[in-house]
């Protein structure tokens, strides 16, 4: 993020609200904000520079420095420092630093640092540091670092690092590192590294590293994931942590863990636990089999060196006659090479069965089938599989078995 543009965007609302310009000098003739009308009762000492005001009551005020209480119907403008309490119907503007409590109907603005409790109807704006508690309806903006508790209906933005506890209706954004807990209605964005928690309804982004927890309803993105990503979809360039979701993807891979429906990794050493696991060594195969219970089955198998998953459809016999029903199957198993052409394996299959034409049976059933199998490769593109095991078939919602029988399958493996 371009820091100059970022800071310009932060200062503009303050200038528009105050109608002033910040003028700083290094010599004795220092100037603060531009002088303006002052309709207020002030208790001020003239013995120091800048002049210190201890009590300020009015409609709108323009004075050098506050060391006490300032209450104005419309606005309060302090050229240099503000220490104490400022309350204004529209805006509180401080040229340099503010320490204490600021309460306004629209905005609280500090040219440099903002410390303490800041309650703004629309915005709290700090040109540099924002530390403490900042609560606003639209946005909390810090030109550099933000820390503490930030609560906003719209967006929390930090041009540098951010830490603490941040709640936003829309987004929490930090140009550099984040440390703490960030909860957003839509998304959280970290320009560099995250050490903490990002929680959002839409998505979370860590432009460099995620070393904490990213939890989102839709998606998480991290260049290097060294923590945990939990969402419908998770993406990282380098995954050396944990990804949990329906779809997990890493572009390079660093021996991370993926748990989900579909796992995709460029690392053969990745630990993948899901229905479909894809890595460079994954071999996608088409399997056509038939047997005494699984009359005809067509499935796609994703085979790695020692493990595989398989999904397909088939014609299934859940009863004792020779009628068939439609089945959808999923298997996961282990395989071990006995030789270059012969592999021994074992798997566990789950079948969802839709009863097509057997009125004496339940309409929907499920079946478990543990098996052992033996494969022989005829060539690089075709092989034979022989499998045997046992099946238990039950109607959904019932404890009793519909049937239980030994199973036998034989078929061809393509590709």
N, C-alpha and C positions, 0 to 999 in steps of 0.2 A: 504494500500500500504506500502510495506516495505521501510522505509525511507532510510536505508543504500543502498539498491540496487538502489533506485531512485536517490540518490545523486551521486552514482558511475556512473550511466548512464549519468548524467548531466556533470560530470567533464571529462569523457573520451574524448569527442570531443575536449575540450579545450587543453588537454594534447597532443593529436595527432597533433593539429594545431600548437602548440607552440613548441613541442618537449622539454618540460620543466617539472619540478616537483616543487610543492609548498612546501617550507620549512619555518616553523615558529618557533620562539623561544621566550621565555619569558625574557631572560636576555638582557644585553646591546649589545651582539654580535648577533643581529637579522640578519637573512638571508631571502632574498626574493626568487624570482624565480632563477633558474639556470642561470648563466652567459652564454652569447652567443655572436656571432659576432655582431658588431655594425658598420655599414657603414653609417654614418650620420653626419651631422653638428649639434652640440648641444651647446646651451647656458645654462650652468649649474652652480649652486652655490655649493661649496664644504664645506661650513661652517656648514651645518646641516646634520643630519642623519635621514632619508635617504636623499641623494643628490637630490636637486630639479632642474629639467630641465624646462626652460621657453619656449624655442624654439627648436624644433627638426625637421630637414629636412634630408631625406636620402632615401636609398634603403630599408634597414631593420635595425631596432633599438632595442637595449637591454639596458635599463637604469633603475634607481631606482624609480624615481617618476616624474610625469608630473604635472606642475602647469602652463599651458599655451596651446601652440599649437604644435601638432606633426603630420607631414605629411610624409608618406613613400610610396614608390612605391609598396613594397611587404608586410611587416609586421611591427607592432609596439608592443614591449613587455615591459610593465612597471611592475617592481617588486612589488611595494607597491600600492600607490594611483595614480589615474589619475583624474585631475581636469582641465577641459577646453575642448579642441577639439582634437580628434584623428581621422585621416583619413589614411586608408591603402588600397592598392589594393587587398590584400588577407585577413589579419586578424589583429584585435586589441585585445591584451591580457593584462589584468590587474590582478596582484596577489591578491589584496584585494578589494578596492572599486573604482568605477568609477563614477564621477559626471560631467555632461556636455553633450557633443555631441560625439558620436562614429559612424563613417561611414566606412564600409568595403565592399569589393567585396564578401567575403565569410562569415566571422563570427566575432562577437564581444563577448569576453569572460571576465567575472569578477569572481574572486575566491569567493567573498563574495557578496557585494551589487552593484547594478547597478541603478543609478539614472539619469534621464534626457532623452535625445533623442538618440535612438540607431537604426541605419539603417544597417541591415546586408543582404547581397545578399542571404545567405542561413539560418544562424542561429544567434540568440542572446541568450547567455547562462549566467545565474547568479547562483552562488552557494547558495545564500540565498535570498535576497530581489530583486525584480525588480519593480521599481516605475518610472512612467513617460510614455513616448511613445516608444514603441518597434515595429519595422516593419521589417519583414523578409520574404524571399521566402519560406522557409521550416518549420522553427519552432522557437518559443520563449519558452525557458525553464527556470523556476525559481525553485531552490531547495526548497525554503520555500514559501514565499508569493509573490503574483503578484498583482499590482494595477495600475490603469491608463488606457491608451489606448494601446491595443495590436492588431496588424493587421498582419496577416500571411496567406500565401497561403496554408500552411499545417496544423500544430497543435500548439495550445497554451497549455502548460502544467505547472501547478503549484503544487509543492509538499506539499503546505500548503493551506492557504486561498487565495482567489482570489476576487478582486473587481474592479469595473470600467466598461469599455466598451471593449468587446473583439470580434473581427471578425476573422474567420478562414475559409479556404476553406474546411477543413476536420473536425476538432474537437476542442472543448475547454474542457480541462480536469483539474479538481482541486481535490486534495486528501482530502481536508477538505471543509470548507464552501465557498459559493459563494454569493456575493452581487453585483448586477449590472445587466448589459445587455450582453447576450452572444448569438451571431449569428454564426451559423456554417453550412457549406455545407452538412455535414453528421450528426454529433451528438454532443451533449453536455453531459458531465458526471460530476456529483457533488458527491464527496466521502462522504459528510455529509449532510448539510442542504443548501437549496437554498432560498435566499431572493432577488428576482429580476425576471428577464425574461430569459428563455431559448427558443431560436428559431432555428429550424433546419429542414432540408429536410427529414431526416431519423427518428431520435428519440432523446429523452431526458431522462436522468436518474438522480434521486436524491436518493442516497443510504440511507438517513435517512428521512428528511422532505422536502416537497415542500411547501414553504410559499409564493410563488409568482405565476408566470405564466409559464407553460410549453406548448409550441405551436410547433407541429411537423406534418409533412405530414403523417407519418406512425404510430408512437407509442410513448407513454409516460409511464415512470415507476417511482413510488415513494413509499417508504415504508409507509410513512404517508403523505397523501395529505391533506394539510390545505389551499391550494390555489385553482388554476384553472388548469385543464388539458384539452387541446383541441387537438384532433388528430383522425385518423381513429380508433385507439384502445388505450384505457387508462387502466392502471392497478395500483392499490395501495393495500397494505395490509390493511391499515386503511384509509378510506375515510371520512374526515370530512369537505371536501370542495366541489368543483364542477367538475364533469367530463362530457365532451361533446364529443361525437364521435359515430361512427357506433357501436362499442362494448366498453362497460364500465364494468369493473370488480373490485370489492374489496373483499378481502378474509375474513376480520373481520367485517368491517362496523362500522361507528361512526356517524350515522344519517346524512350522506352527501347527496348530490344531484347528480343524474345521468340523463343526457338528451341524448338520442340516439336511434339507431335502436334496439339494444339488450342491456339491462341493467341487470347485475348480481351482487347481493349483499348478504352477509351473515347476514345482519342486517334487521330485520323486520320493523325497524323505518326509513329505508332509503327512501328518496323522489325520486321516479323513474318516468320519463316521457319518454315513448318510445313505439315502436311497440310491443316489447316483454320485459316484466319486470319479473325478477325471483328473489325471495328471499325465505328464509326458509318456509314462510307461503303460498307461491304461490301454487295453486292447478292447475295442468295441466289437462284439460278435452277435450274430443272429443265430438263434437256436430253434429248431423245429423238432418236436418230439411227440410221441404218442404212447399210450400205455393202457393198462386195465381200468384205471379210474380217470386219468387225464387223457381223454380220447385223442385230442389234438391240441397242441400248445405251440404258440409262436411267441418268442420272447427275445428281448435284447439284453445281453449280458455285458457288464463293464468289469473286465478282469484285470487285476493287477498281479503282482508277482505271487502273493500268497493269499489274497482275498478277492472276492468278487461280489457284486450285487446284480440282480436280475429282475426285470419287470416284463410282464406280458399278459396275453389274453388266451383263453382256450375254451374247449368244450369239456365239461366236467360231469361226472356221474356221481351224485350225492347219495343215491339209493342202492337198491339191490337188483334192479332190473337194468335194462340196457338203454334207457332214455338219458338224454343229456340236458345240461343247463349251462348257462354262460358263466364263466369265471374270469376274475382279474387276479393276477398273482404277483407276489413279490418274494424274492428269495435273497438271502445273504449267506455266504459260505466261505469255507477255507479250502485251499487247494495246495497240493504239494507234488512237485515233479519226481516221479520214480525213475524216469529216464528222459531222454530228449523228446520222445514221442508219447510217453505214457504219463498221465497225471491222475493222482488219487485225490478225491475231495469229499467233503461232507457239507451239508447245508440244511437250513431250516426255511421252510416256505409257508407263507400265509396266503390263503385264497379267500376272496370274497365271491360268493356264489349267488346268482340270481336264478331262482327256480323258474323254468320256462314252461314245463308241461307235466308236472307231477303234482296234482292237487292234494295228494295226501301228505306232502311235505311242506314245510314252511317256505314262504316266498323268498326270504333272504337268510342265508346261512354263511358260516365261515368255517374254514378248515385249516388245521395245522398239519404240516407234513415234514418230518425230519427224514433225511435221506443220506445215503452214501453213494458215491458215483465213481466211475472209472472212464477216463477219456483216452482216446487214441488218435493221434494226428496222422491222417493219411497224407497230407501235404501242408504247406503253409496256409492254405486257404480253406481247407475242409478237414473235418474230423468226425469221429463217432463218439457218442456218449451213451453209457448204460448206467441206469440209476435204479435203486430200490430202497424202500423204506416203509413207513406206516403213516396212516392218516386218521385224524379224529375230526369229524364234522358235526357241528352243533348249530341249531337255530339261534339267532341273536336274541338275547334276553332269557335264554333257558340254560339250565345246568346239565341236563341230560344229553347224551350223544345221539345225533341222528343216525350216524353210522361210524364204524371204525374198521378199517381193512388194511391189509398189506398193499403196497403200491409197487408197480414196476413200470419203468419208462425206458424207451430207446429212441434215439434220434440222431440228427446231423448237426454239426457245428460249422457255420460258414464264417469266413474271414479270419 
